[in-house]
Amino acid sequence: MAARARHGWSRTPDAGCGRAGALRGIGFLIFAANDLAVDVIYFARRMWRLTAVYSRFPRAFASDMASPGKPGFIAILVPAWDEAAVIASMLRATLRRIDHPNYQIFVGFYRNDPATAAAIASVTDVRIAPVLVEADGPTTKADCLNHLYEALTNYEQTTRQAARAIVLHDAEDLVHPLELALFDRLIDRAGVIQLPVLPLIDRSSQWISGHYCDEFAEAHAKEMVVREAVGASIPLAGVGCAIAREPLARIAAMHDGKPFVGGSMTEDYELGLRVGALGLKTMFVRIPATPGDRSVVASRGHFPSSLNVAVRQKARWLGGIALVGWDRLGWRGGLGERWMRMRDRRGPLAALLLIAAYGAALLWSQLWLAEALGAPVQARLNPTLVILLQINAWLLAWRILMRASFTTAAYGWVQGLLSVPRMVVGNVIAVLAAGRAISLHLSGGPRRWDKTVHIFPTELAQ
């Protein structure tokens, strides 16, 4: 290198580096174009509704959608393992908040979890039905849900009252008061209904916990809407969702009386797609609660606040959807269904592209820094690659704008601004989660309920 410096030579990136950069750039362009297509469909649909629907019909509100007939019986299934810290508060708050006259909460617990059993027993109300799982926990969440489903069928036979819908919630959820009334009104129109999930802001974890707020704000205001628009099945989020009684019974009959796949880590996601595969409509319902109130009927709760727990949770989601789900559910359905399944399963490939992108950015920054300091190095890019990078830069700017806009709409402008640097946090978590998911998949996958520690928002429940 010294000899080259004396003769005025310089080093430039070789053709191999250029080809690798082009491949990365093309990969990001494909992903960005995919996301852009979702944006175009979303805004086109929104414009159509503004001009063709809302111009002729008044907007609907959940408070005005009470069932016209006798309120139906709603069953709420709440699986619980090691939830002594939150389950009693969640049950009391749910009983106090729900505005529906006919429901029963089935709460599952394990024989080797006496603390959770005691917490459930401390809530004395006839609408609470504790269900003992005669096994040492944890098994899987799906297995616990299957025990709750069996308890529901026994309850229906005893009371001679069939459930109109089965609602899923977790032990840390803050249930919206109008949720059951909304399900009761709409469940005749679909096999499943999913409400938005809006994570709560954790002031002690603005970065880790906060990135969930950004992702759900965009996914459950735009992505789910587009899924329904293109005719794809709505996957369930495991909370704030309702399944009609008849299709759940059909799925149970096809699987020895167990509607939830016992070995699955994403049984909720799979159930939504299985109901859609029956030819039934699946609905995502985002509706304001009352006139003059910007808030929508949604399920709320705290999400993981530490890096390790967030990686574990997202690895479970990614492994269950992108790896195991691929094997179990395949690529059935029409074009819209296959497109959305492809988007669901792109996590591992996206992680590889992110690693390559951050690595390339680091290497090029070193080259440019060396050149700025006077080293005999010149960082030159192929003109075609420059154009590709410019296009990707503009698409990235649009992606950032979308994320900030949807977060601002859900949480205010401060969180909207924070969502921009939190995209890097989300990328890091996604890469680590992909590595963990692949490792677990290659080793046979998780066999137990890999749950996270929960907290309940007592102050909001009041």
C-alpha positions as CSV (number, residue, x, y, z in Angstrom):
1,M,0.0,0.0,0.0
2,A,2.9,2.3,0.7
3,A,4.3,1.6,-2.7
4,R,1.0,2.5,-4.3
5,A,0.8,5.7,-2.3
6,R,4.2,6.8,-3.6
7,H,3.1,6.3,-7.2
8,G,-0.2,8.0,-6.7
9,W,-2.3,4.8,-6.9
10,S,-5.6,4.4,-5.0
11,R,-7.7,1.5,-3.9
12,T,-11.3,1.3,-5.0
13,P,-13.9,-1.4,-4.1
14,D,-13.7,-4.4,-6.5
15,A,-16.4,-5.7,-8.7
16,G,-17.4,-8.3,-6.2
17,C,-18.2,-5.7,-3.6
18,G,-20.2,-3.9,-6.2
19,R,-22.2,-7.0,-7.2
20,A,-22.8,-7.8,-3.5
21,G,-24.0,-4.2,-2.9
22,A,-26.3,-4.4,-6.0
23,L,-27.8,-7.7,-4.6
24,R,-28.5,-6.1,-1.3
25,G,-29.9,-3.0,-3.0
26,I,-32.2,-5.1,-5.1
27,G,-33.3,-7.1,-2.0
28,F,-34.3,-3.9,-0.2
29,L,-36.0,-2.5,-3.3
30,I,-38.2,-5.6,-3.5
31,F,-39.1,-5.4,0.2
32,A,-39.8,-1.6,-0.1
33,A,-41.9,-2.1,-3.2
34,N,-43.9,-4.7,-1.3
35,D,-44.5,-2.3,1.5
36,L,-45.3,0.5,-0.9
37,A,-48.0,-1.7,-2.5
38,V,-49.7,-2.1,0.9
39,D,-49.6,1.7,1.3
40,V,-51.2,2.3,-2.1
41,I,-54.0,-0.1,-1.4
42,Y,-54.6,1.3,2.1
43,F,-54.8,5.0,0.9
44,A,-56.9,4.0,-2.1
45,R,-59.3,2.2,0.1
46,R,-59.4,5.1,2.6
47,M,-60.1,7.5,-0.2
48,W,-62.9,5.3,-1.6
49,R,-64.5,5.1,1.9
50,L,-64.4,8.8,2.3
51,T,-66.0,9.5,-1.0
52,A,-68.3,6.6,-1.5
53,V,-69.3,5.4,2.0
54,Y,-69.0,8.2,4.5
55,S,-70.5,10.7,2.1
56,R,-73.7,8.7,2.1
57,F,-73.8,7.0,5.5
58,P,-73.0,8.3,8.9
59,R,-70.0,6.9,10.7
60,A,-70.6,4.0,13.1
61,F,-69.7,4.0,16.7
62,A,-69.4,1.0,19.1
63,S,-71.6,2.6,21.6
64,D,-74.5,2.6,19.1
65,M,-74.1,-1.1,18.1
66,A,-75.9,-3.0,20.8
67,S,-77.4,-6.3,19.7
68,P,-81.0,-5.7,18.5
69,G,-82.2,-8.9,20.1
70,K,-81.5,-10.7,23.3
71,P,-77.8,-10.4,24.2
72,G,-75.9,-13.6,23.3
73,F,-73.8,-15.6,25.7
74,I,-70.0,-14.8,25.3
75,A,-67.3,-17.0,26.7
76,I,-63.9,-15.5,27.5
77,L,-60.9,-17.8,27.6
78,V,-57.9,-16.7,29.7
79,P,-55.0,-19.2,29.9
80,A,-52.7,-18.5,32.8
81,W,-49.3,-19.9,33.9
82,D,-47.3,-18.1,36.7
83,E,-49.7,-15.1,36.6
84,A,-50.2,-14.6,40.3
85,A,-49.0,-11.0,40.0
86,V,-51.6,-9.9,37.5
87,I,-54.5,-12.3,37.1
88,A,-56.6,-11.1,40.1
89,S,-56.3,-7.5,39.1
90,M,-57.2,-8.3,35.5
91,L,-60.3,-10.3,36.5
92,R,-61.6,-7.6,38.8
93,A,-61.0,-4.9,36.3
94,T,-62.7,-6.9,33.5
95,L,-65.7,-7.7,35.7
96,R,-66.0,-4.0,36.6
97,R,-65.5,-2.6,33.0
98,I,-67.4,-4.9,30.7
99,D,-70.7,-3.6,29.5
100,H,-72.5,-6.9,28.6
101,P,-75.1,-8.8,30.6
102,N,-74.3,-12.4,29.6
103,Y,-70.7,-13.7,29.7
104,Q,-68.5,-16.2,31.5
105,I,-64.7,-16.0,32.0
106,F,-62.9,-19.4,32.0
107,V,-59.5,-19.1,33.5
108,G,-57.0,-21.9,33.1
109,F,-54.3,-22.7,35.7
110,Y,-52.0,-25.7,36.5
111,R,-51.8,-28.0,39.4
112,N,-48.2,-27.0,40.2
113,D,-49.0,-23.3,40.2
114,P,-50.8,-22.7,43.6
115,A,-50.0,-19.0,43.6
116,T,-52.0,-18.4,40.4
117,A,-54.8,-20.7,41.7
118,A,-55.0,-18.6,44.9
119,A,-55.1,-15.3,43.0
120,I,-57.9,-16.6,40.8
121,A,-59.8,-17.9,43.9
122,S,-59.5,-14.4,45.5
123,V,-61.9,-13.0,42.9
124,T,-65.3,-14.4,44.1
125,D,-67.8,-13.9,41.3
126,V,-70.2,-16.4,39.6
127,R,-68.9,-15.1,36.2
128,I,-65.4,-16.5,36.9
129,A,-65.0,-20.2,36.1
130,P,-61.5,-21.5,37.3
131,V,-60.3,-24.5,35.2
132,L,-57.7,-26.8,36.6
133,V,-55.3,-28.2,34.0
134,E,-54.4,-31.7,35.5
135,A,-50.7,-31.5,34.4
136,D,-47.6,-29.9,35.6
137,G,-47.1,-26.6,33.8
138,P,-46.2,-25.0,31.7
139,T,-47.3,-27.1,28.7
140,T,-48.2,-24.8,25.8
141,K,-50.7,-22.0,25.7
142,A,-52.6,-23.9,23.0
143,D,-52.8,-26.9,25.3
144,C,-54.2,-24.7,28.1
145,L,-56.7,-23.2,25.7
146,N,-57.9,-26.7,24.7
147,H,-58.6,-27.5,28.3
148,L,-60.6,-24.2,28.6
149,Y,-62.5,-25.2,25.4
150,E,-63.4,-28.5,27.0
151,A,-64.6,-26.7,30.1
152,L,-66.7,-24.5,28.0
153,T,-68.4,-27.4,26.2
154,N,-69.2,-29.0,29.6
155,Y,-70.6,-25.6,30.8
156,E,-72.8,-25.4,27.7
157,Q,-74.2,-28.9,28.3
158,T,-74.9,-28.2,32.0
159,T,-76.5,-24.8,31.5
160,R,-78.1,-25.6,28.1
161,Q,-76.7,-22.3,26.8
162,A,-74.6,-22.3,23.7
163,A,-71.9,-19.6,23.4
164,R,-72.5,-17.1,20.6
165,A,-68.7,-16.3,20.4
166,I,-65.5,-17.3,22.2
167,V,-63.2,-14.4,23.0
168,L,-59.5,-14.8,23.7
169,H,-57.5,-12.7,26.2
170,D,-54.3,-12.9,28.2
171,A,-53.9,-12.5,31.9
172,E,-52.5,-8.9,31.6
173,D,-55.0,-7.5,29.2
174,L,-57.0,-4.3,29.8
175,V,-60.4,-5.2,28.2
176,H,-62.4,-2.5,26.6
177,P,-65.9,-2.0,28.1
178,L,-67.7,-2.2,24.7
179,E,-65.8,-5.2,23.4
180,L,-68.3,-7.9,24.1
181,A,-71.3,-5.9,22.9
182,L,-69.4,-5.2,19.7
183,F,-68.6,-8.9,19.2
184,D,-72.2,-9.8,20.0
185,R,-73.4,-7.4,17.3
186,L,-71.0,-8.4,14.5
187,I,-70.2,-12.1,15.0
188,D,-73.0,-13.3,12.7
189,R,-71.1,-11.6,9.8
190,A,-67.8,-13.4,10.2
191,G,-66.1,-16.5,11.5
192,V,-63.6,-14.5,13.4
193,I,-63.3,-10.8,14.4
194,Q,-60.0,-9.2,15.5
195,L,-59.9,-5.8,17.2
196,P,-56.8,-3.6,17.2
197,V,-54.1,-4.3,19.8
198,L,-52.6,-1.1,21.2
199,P,-49.7,-1.6,23.5
200,L,-49.5,0.7,26.5
201,I,-46.6,3.3,26.8
202,D,-44.1,2.2,29.4
203,R,-42.3,5.3,30.6
204,S,-39.5,3.3,32.0
205,S,-38.9,1.5,28.7
206,Q,-39.4,4.1,25.9
207,W,-37.1,2.2,23.5
208,I,-37.8,-1.6,24.0
209,S,-41.4,-1.5,25.0
210,G,-42.0,1.6,22.9
211,H,-41.1,-0.1,19.6
212,Y,-44.1,-2.4,20.1
213,C,-46.3,0.7,20.1
214,D,-44.9,1.8,16.8
215,E,-45.3,-1.6,15.1
216,F,-48.8,-2.3,16.3
217,A,-49.9,1.3,15.5
218,E,-49.0,0.8,11.9
219,A,-49.9,-2.9,11.6
220,H,-53.3,-2.7,13.2
221,A,-54.3,0.5,11.4
222,K,-53.0,-0.3,8.0
223,E,-51.7,-3.8,7.4
224,M,-54.8,-5.6,8.8
225,V,-57.1,-3.3,6.8
226,V,-55.2,-4.2,3.6
227,R,-55.4,-7.9,4.4
228,E,-59.1,-7.7,4.5
229,A,-59.3,-5.6,1.4
230,V,-57.3,-8.1,-0.7
231,G,-59.3,-11.1,0.5
232,A,-56.7,-12.6,2.8
233,S,-57.6,-14.2,6.1
234,I,-57.2,-12.1,9.3
235,P,-54.7,-13.8,11.7
236,L,-55.7,-13.6,15.3
237,A,-53.4,-11.8,17.8
238,G,-54.5,-14.0,20.7
239,V,-56.1,-11.0,22.5
240,G,-59.1,-8.8,21.6
241,C,-60.5,-11.4,19.2
242,A,-63.7,-13.5,18.9
243,I,-64.4,-16.8,17.1
244,A,-67.9,-17.7,16.2
245,R,-69.1,-20.9,17.9
246,E,-69.9,-23.0,14.9
247,P,-66.6,-22.7,13.0
248,L,-64.6,-23.3,16.2
249,A,-66.7,-26.5,16.8
250,R,-66.0,-27.6,13.2
251,I,-62.2,-27.1,13.6
252,A,-62.4,-29.0,17.0
253,A,-64.2,-31.9,15.3
254,M,-61.5,-32.2,12.8
255,H,-58.8,-32.4,15.5
256,D,-60.1,-34.8,18.2
257,G,-62.1,-32.1,20.0
258,K,-59.1,-29.7,20.3
259,P,-59.5,-26.6,18.1
260,F,-56.0,-25.2,19.1
261,V,-52.9,-26.9,17.8
262,G,-51.3,-28.1,21.0
263,G,-47.7,-28.0,19.8
264,S,-47.9,-24.5,18.2
265,M,-46.3,-21.4,19.6
266,T,-48.6,-19.2,17.5
267,E,-51.9,-21.0,17.9
268,D,-53.9,-17.8,17.6
269,Y,-52.3,-16.8,14.3
270,E,-53.0,-20.3,12.9
271,L,-56.6,-20.3,14.1
272,G,-57.5,-17.2,12.1
273,L,-56.1,-18.7,8.9
274,R,-57.8,-22.0,9.5
275,V,-61.2,-20.3,9.9
276,G,-60.5,-18.4,6.7
277,A,-59.6,-21.7,5.0
278,L,-63.1,-22.9,5.8
279,G,-64.4,-20.3,3.4
280,L,-65.7,-18.0,6.1
281,K,-65.2,-14.3,6.3
282,T,-62.6,-13.0,8.7
283,M,-63.0,-9.4,9.9
284,F,-60.7,-6.7,11.3
285,V,-62.8,-4.2,13.1
286,R,-61.4,-0.8,13.9
287,I,-64.2,1.4,15.2
288,P,-64.4,4.5,17.4
289,A,-65.9,3.9,20.8
290,T,-68.2,6.9,21.1
291,P,-69.0,10.1,19.1
292,G,-66.4,12.8,19.7
293,D,-63.9,10.3,21.1
294,R,-60.9,9.5,18.9
295,S,-60.1,6.3,20.8
296,V,-61.1,3.0,19.2
297,V,-62.3,-0.2,20.8
298,A,-59.1,-2.1,21.3
299,S,-57.3,-4.5,23.6
300,R,-54.5,-2.8,25.6
301,G,-51.7,-4.1,27.7
302,H,-48.0,-3.8,28.6
303,F,-45.4,-5.4,26.3
304,P,-41.9,-6.6,27.3
305,S,-39.6,-3.8,28.5
306,S,-36.2,-5.6,28.4
307,L,-34.2,-6.7,25.4
308,N,-33.9,-10.3,26.4
309,V,-37.6,-10.8,26.9
310,A,-38.5,-8.9,23.7
311,V,-36.2,-11.1,21.7
312,R,-37.7,-14.3,23.3
313,Q,-41.2,-13.1,22.5
314,K,-40.5,-12.1,18.9
315,A,-38.5,-15.3,18.3
316,R,-41.6,-17.3,19.3
317,W,-43.8,-15.2,16.9
318,L,-41.3,-15.4,14.1
319,G,-40.6,-19.1,14.5
320,G,-44.3,-20.0,14.8
321,I,-45.3,-18.0,11.8
322,A,-42.4,-18.0,9.4
323,L,-40.9,-21.4,10.0
324,V,-43.4,-23.8,11.6
325,G,-46.4,-22.0,10.1
326,W,-44.9,-22.5,6.6
327,D,-44.7,-26.2,7.2
328,R,-48.1,-26.5,8.8
329,L,-50.3,-24.1,6.8
330,G,-48.5,-24.1,3.4
331,W,-49.4,-21.6,0.6
332,R,-53.2,-22.1,0.2
333,G,-55.7,-19.6,-1.0
334,G,-55.9,-16.9,-3.7
335,L,-53.4,-14.3,-4.7
336,G,-54.1,-11.9,-1.8
337,E,-53.9,-14.8,0.7
338,R,-50.5,-16.0,-0.7
339,W,-49.2,-12.5,-0.8
340,M,-50.0,-11.9,2.9
341,R,-48.5,-15.2,3.9
342,M,-45.4,-14.3,2.1
343,R,-45.2,-11.0,4.0
344,D,-45.8,-12.9,7.3
345,R,-42.9,-15.3,6.6
346,R,-40.3,-12.9,5.3
347,G,-38.8,-12.3,8.8
348,P,-35.7,-14.5,8.5
349,L,-34.8,-13.1,5.1
350,A,-35.4,-9.6,6.3
351,A,-33.0,-10.2,9.2
352,L,-30.3,-11.3,6.7
353,L,-30.8,-8.2,4.6
354,L,-30.6,-6.0,7.8
355,I,-27.4,-7.6,8.8
356,A,-25.9,-7.1,5.3
357,A,-27.2,-3.5,5.2
358,Y,-25.8,-2.5,8.6
359,G,-22.5,-4.2,7.8
360,A,-22.2,-2.5,4.5
361,A,-23.0,0.9,6.1
362,L,-20.2,0.3,8.6
363,L,-17.7,-0.6,6.0
364,W,-18.5,2.2,3.7
365,S,-18.4,4.7,6.6
366,Q,-14.8,3.5,7.3
367,L,-13.8,4.0,3.7
368,W,-15.3,7.5,3.5
369,L,-13.7,8.4,6.8
370,A,-10.3,7.1,5.6
371,E,-10.7,9.2,2.4
372,A,-11.6,12.2,4.4
373,L,-8.5,11.8,6.6
374,G,-6.3,11.7,3.5
375,A,-5.7,8.0,3.1
376,P,-5.0,6.8,-0.4
377,V,-8.5,5.3,-0.7
378,Q,-11.3,6.3,-2.9
379,A,-14.8,5.0,-2.3
380,R,-16.4,4.8,-5.7
381,L,-19.8,3.4,-6.5
382,N,-21.1,2.1,-9.8
383,P,-23.5,4.7,-11.3
384,T,-26.3,2.1,-11.5
385,L,-25.8,1.2,-7.9
386,V,-25.9,4.8,-7.0
387,I,-29.4,5.1,-8.7
388,L,-30.5,2.0,-6.8
389,L,-29.4,3.4,-3.5
390,Q,-31.1,6.7,-4.2
391,I,-34.4,5.0,-4.9
392,N,-34.0,2.9,-1.7
393,A,-33.2,6.1,0.2
394,W,-36.4,7.7,-0.9
395,L,-38.4,4.6,-0.2
396,L,-36.8,4.4,3.3
397,A,-37.8,8.0,3.9
398,W,-41.4,7.2,3.0
399,R,-41.3,4.2,5.3
400,I,-40.1,6.3,8.2
401,L,-42.8,8.9,7.4
402,M,-45.5,6.1,7.5
403,R,-44.2,4.8,10.8
404,A,-44.1,8.2,12.4
405,S,-47.5,9.2,11.1
406,F,-49.3,6.1,12.4
407,T,-47.6,6.3,15.7
408,T,-48.5,9.9,16.0
409,A,-52.1,9.1,15.2
410,A,-52.2,6.5,18.0
411,Y,-50.0,8.0,20.7
412,G,-49.3,11.7,19.9
413,W,-46.4,13.6,18.2
414,V,-43.8,12.9,20.9
415,Q,-44.1,9.2,20.4
416,G,-44.3,9.8,16.7
417,L,-40.8,11.4,16.8
418,L,-39.4,8.7,19.0
419,S,-40.6,6.1,16.6
420,V,-38.0,7.1,14.1
421,P,-34.9,6.1,16.1
422,R,-36.9,3.2,17.6
423,M,-36.9,1.7,14.1
424,V,-33.2,0.9,14.7
425,V,-34.1,-0.7,18.0
426,G,-36.8,-2.8,16.3
427,N,-34.3,-3.9,13.6
428,V,-31.8,-5.1,16.2
429,I,-34.5,-7.0,18.0
430,A,-35.7,-8.5,14.8
431,V,-32.2,-9.7,13.9
432,L,-31.6,-11.3,17.3
433,A,-35.1,-12.8,17.3
434,A,-34.5,-14.4,13.9
435,G,-31.3,-15.9,15.0
436,R,-33.0,-17.4,18.1
437,A,-36.0,-18.6,16.1
438,I,-33.8,-20.4,13.6
439,S,-31.7,-22.0,16.3
440,L,-34.8,-23.2,18.1
441,H,-36.4,-24.5,14.9
442,L,-33.3,-26.5,14.0
443,S,-33.2,-28.0,17.5
444,G,-36.8,-29.2,17.2
445,G,-38.6,-26.0,18.4
446,P,-39.8,-25.0,21.8
447,R,-41.9,-27.5,23.6
448,R,-43.2,-25.4,26.4
449,W,-45.0,-22.1,27.0
450,D,-42.1,-19.6,26.7
451,K,-44.1,-16.8,28.4
452,T,-42.9,-13.4,29.6
453,V,-43.4,-11.7,32.9
454,H,-46.4,-9.4,32.9
455,I,-47.6,-6.3,34.7
456,F,-51.2,-5.0,34.8
457,P,-52.1,-1.3,34.4
458,T,-54.0,-1.0,37.6
459,E,-54.1,2.8,37.3
460,L,-55.8,2.7,33.9
461,A,-58.2,0.0,34.9
462,Q,-59.9,2.3,37.4
